[in-house]
Structure formats: C-alpha cells, structure tokens
Amino acid sequence: YRTAVAADGAEGIRMARQVNPDSAYVYFNMEDPVVGGYTPEKVALRRAISLATNLDKLIRVGYRGQAIPAQGLITPHATGYDPKLKTEMGDHDPARAKALLDLYGYKDVDGDGYRELPDGQPFVIERATQADQTSREFESLWNKDLQAVGIRTRTAFGQWPEQLKQARAGKLQLWFLGGSASNPDGLGSLMRLDSTQAGSQNLARFKNAEADAIYQQLSSLPDGPEREALFRRLQLIAAAYMPYKNNVHRISTDMWHPWVDGVRRPVFWNEWYHMVEIDLSKKPAP
C-alpha cells in the first residue's frame, strides 16, 4: 500500500494505489461436452482460449490500467503467491493458439472463417455474463480475441444471482467473475481445485487425483518451503489443465483531501470506512 502527495504540494489531494488480493477469472465447466474433459484435444482447446485472450488490452481498455496480469490462482499478498511465477496463463499468443487448435483438429471445414469441432460438428463457445455496460465492454474484447483465432462466440446475458445458481448446478459452459481473499492463507484461492468442493467453490468441477492430494497436504502443513513448493506445483497443474483462466489481479486507487484522516485500506477486508474522520480544522478557508 503506497501513499503519495499530489504534485501541487503538501495540501494537495492524496492518492494511494494497492494491488488487491483478488482475481478476475473465467472458469470452464469441466463436465461440458465442448470445453470440458481431460483428453488432449479438450486441454488444448482451453489453453488456446487462454492464449487468445489479450490481457494487455483487457487491462488498458477494460480496467483502465487498474490491474496486473495473473500468472496463477493465488491472490497477491497471500501465502503461496509468487511474484516471480511465470506460466502460460499470463501469455497472449494468438499464433500459438491457432497452432494448438489446428494440431488437435479444430479446423474451418466449411470455409466460413470459423472452426468446427474435430468431428466436424458446429463449434460455438458460450460465455455467461451480465448486461451492464462494463460487462458488455469486457465481453466485446473477449469475443474479438476468440474470433481472431477462428472461434465463434455467443454471449448469455443474465442476472448474477441466477447465474451463480446455474454455475453451482453445472449448467453454464463458461462464466466470467471475480473473487477476493478474506485472509492471508493462499489455500483459500486453491479451493477451486478441490474435487470435494465441486458445485461450491470449485465451480469448474475440476477433478484431479494429484491436485486433491496436494490440497489435503496443504491443509495440514505449516507455512514454510515445503508448503510453498506444493503451492507452486498445484498452480502449475492448474495452468496445464486450465479449468480456470485467471486474467488479472485488480488495483484499487483511493484519493482524498488532506482534511480526511484514517484512510487505511486493509489488505484482506473491505471494512475500513468507519475508521475515516473529517478534520475541518485542516481544511483551507474558502
């Protein structure tokens, strides 16, 4: 958390920016007949969709610069978060995405500019989102990214509470949403890989024996090098199978006058406004 005095002097507007302990991500329904599954062509499809996503443009246009790319599932500031971690999850490489799709049989059979499934059947990716202006802007960027590699897209608009019910029931193909950590243990971010939590935290319904074993180990290990190594291994498994495409970690920017005291945004919880006071004695006379 950084605080800086504005350039107009000590009595100017104060500003602070903080990378939040959160993630904005897309989950893939691993039980869906199109994007789900663990066979090579299904894994390749999810990884191609990830590679097609232009995170730089998403951050510049969608988030107005208020985010950083995500490389793994664990949020910043939490145990297990490694700022040096580099995975395919943070890459934008349309050429590699096209090569993967070609290699595993997702080709444009009828010449209309869009790919078909390996068996020649129609191929459409449907992502759930909301109808507000911000969500529509995100959706437009994402649709253009996928269409650029030859994937036809369709958007399913709806109300967030209803879509959450559908997600938990395994009825959505993809959904774009976000989550924030409420405590500093990175294990909370990895609940999404625990097969016993399918339908709750694990909206993707991801099932992997090694991932389950590691999650159980992490639940009982104290913080230290062994636990950090397992955090890293579990995130690499997630990047390989891609049940989730973590896009970004968002940034909060606060601005306040010098006569506002107590602005201290906590890292792991949003309750802080009750600590703020206004000292009118510090306010310049009109």
N, C-alpha and C positions, 0 to 999 in steps of 0.2 A: 504494500500500500504506500503510495507516494503522494506527498502534498507539495504543491508548488505555488508560490505567489505570482500572480499575473504580472506582466511586464510593465504595467502602469504604476507600479510602486507598492509600498507596504500596505497601503489602504485599499488596494485593488481587489478584484474578485479572486478568490482562492479556488484551486482546482486540484482534484486527485483522480487518478485512474487506477483501477485494480482489475487484474485478470481474475475472473470468478472461478470458484470451484464447481464448475458446471460443464455440461456438454450438450451441444445440439447435434442430433444424430438421426439417421434413418435406420429402422430395423426391417429386416427381411423375414417374412413368415417362412420358417424352415419346413413347414408342412404344406406349403403352397405348391401345386403341381408345376408352376412355371419357374419361380425363383427359389423354391426350397429344395432340400435334398443335399446329399453329401457326395454324389458322384462327380467325377472330374468336370463334366460339362456344366453342372449347376454351380460348382465352386467358381469356375472360370467366368460364368455369367455375372455373379455377384462382384467378383474382383474387377471385371470390365466396367461395370456400372460405377464402381468406386473410382477407377482410373479416369473415367469420363467426366467426373464431377470437378468443375473448375473452382477450387476453394479460394484462389486468389480473387477471382471475380465475385464470388459469393460474399467474401469479406468486404471488398471495396464497395460493391453496389448494394448488396442485401443488408449488410451490417454496418455500412457507412464507416468502415475501418475499425469498428468496435469489437474485434475478435481476433484470435490467433488460430492457426491450423491445429487440428488434433492429430496425434500420431497413435494414440491408444485409447483405451476405455477409461482409464483412471483420470480423475479430475486434478487440475493443479492444486497445490498446497497439501494434498493428501499423501499419506504414506504409500509408497509404490509408484508415485508419479516421478518419472524420469525425464527431465527436460532434454536429455541427450538421446532419448529413444527415437529411432527413425524407422518407420515401417511404410509399407505400400499404402497404408490408409491415408497418408498425407500427400500422396503423389497425384499430379494431374498429367496424364499421358494418353491422349486420345489415340495416338498411333499404336501404343501397346494394347489399349482396349480393343481396337479393331482387329489386331493380330490375334488376340485371345478368342474373340468371337468367331473369326474365320477358322481358326485351328479346331474349334470344337463344334463346328457345323452350323453356327448361326449366320446364314448367308441370305442375300437378297435373291431369291429364286425367281420371282416373277418380274423383276426389273422395275419395281415402283419406288426404289430408293430406300426401302425399309427391309430389315432382315426378317426371315422366318425362323421358326424353331428347327432344330436339327432333323426332325421328322417331316419337315415341310409344312407344318400347320401354322396358322396365323400366330403372330407374336406381338403381344402388347403388354407393356408394364403399366400397372395402375397404382398410383400413389395417393393415399388419403391425406387431406389437408383441410383447412378451414377457408371460409370465403372472405375473410377480412383482407384489407389492402396489402398488408405486409406479407401474409401467407401467399397471396396471389403473386407478389413480386418474386418471392423465393421459388415458387412453383414455375414461373416463367423461365427463370435462369436454369433450373434443373431440367426442364423439358428441352430447352435448347441444347444443353450439354449432351443429353442422351440421343436426341435426334441427329446431332452432329456425327455420331458413330453408327447411325442407321437403326436406332431402336425407336419404335413407335411408342408413344406415351399417351396415357389417359389420366385425368385427374378426377378423384372422387371427393367432392366437397361435402362437408357435414359439420355438425356441432361437435366440439371437442369432447364433452362428456359421453355422448353417444358413441363416438369413435373409440374412446377408451374401452367402453363395454365390448365393442366389436373386436378390438385388439386383444383383449383378455380372452375372448372366446375363439380366437384364431381365425377370424373372418376377414381380416384385412391382408392384402398382399404386401404392401409397404406402408409405412407411416412415418412422417417427419415430426419429431417432437424434441423436447429437451428435458434435462433434469439437473438438479443441484444437489451437491453433497451437504449433509447436515452435520457431519462430524469429520475429524481428520483421518479416519481409517479408510484407506483405499479399497478395502474389501467391499464396501458398500457399492462401489461402481461395478464390481465384478459379479454381483448377484444376478446380473442379466445373463450370465453364462451357466448358472447353476440349474441343472435339469429339473431339480425338485421344485423350482420356483416358476416353472412354465405356467403361463396364464396369469402370473402376477408380475414380479419384477422382470422375469425372463419372457418378455413379450414375443421374442423371436422363436421361442420354443426350441432353443438350441440344445442338442444332446450330444455330449462327447465324454467318453469314459475318462480320458486323461484330464480334461477340464474339471470334471466333477471331483476327481481325486485330489487335484491341486487345490480346488476351492475348499475342500474339507481340511486339508493340511493348513492352509492359510488361516482357517478359523481357529486353530489351536496353537499356532506358532506365535512366539513373542516377536516384536519388531527386531530386525537385525538383518545381516547379509543373507541368511538362508531365506528369510521371508521375502526380501527384495528380489532375489533370484527367481522365486516362484511367481511373484507379481509379474516380472518381465516375461517369463515363459507363458503364463496364461494370456497375456496380451498378444504375444506372437501367435498363439493358437487362434485367437480371435481375428487377427489380421489375415491369417491364412485361410480360414473358412469364411470369413466376412459375414457372420449373421447380423452384424451391426456395422454401419459405416459412420463412425464418428467424424463429423465435419469440423466443428470448431469448439473452442472454449471462449465464451463471451467476455467482454470487458465492460465494467461499469465506470462511468465518468460522473463525478459529483462536482458541482460548482456552488459556491456560497459566498455571501458577503462577510467581511471581517467582523461584523457585529453578531454573527451566528456562531455560537460556541457548542462544542461537544460533537462535531461531525467526525465520527469514527466508525466507518462501516465495518462490522465484524466479518471475518472471512467466511465462517460457516453458518451464519444465520442472518436473516434479513431484519431482525428486530433491533432497530437502533434509533428510530425517530424519537422515541420517548426520552432519549438522552440529550436531545438538542435543546438549547436555550437561546433566546434572543436577548442580547445586552444592548439596549438602546443607547447607553452612555458612550458606546463605541461608534455609533452612527453619526456621520457628519451632519451638521445643521443644514437644512435645505437652503 
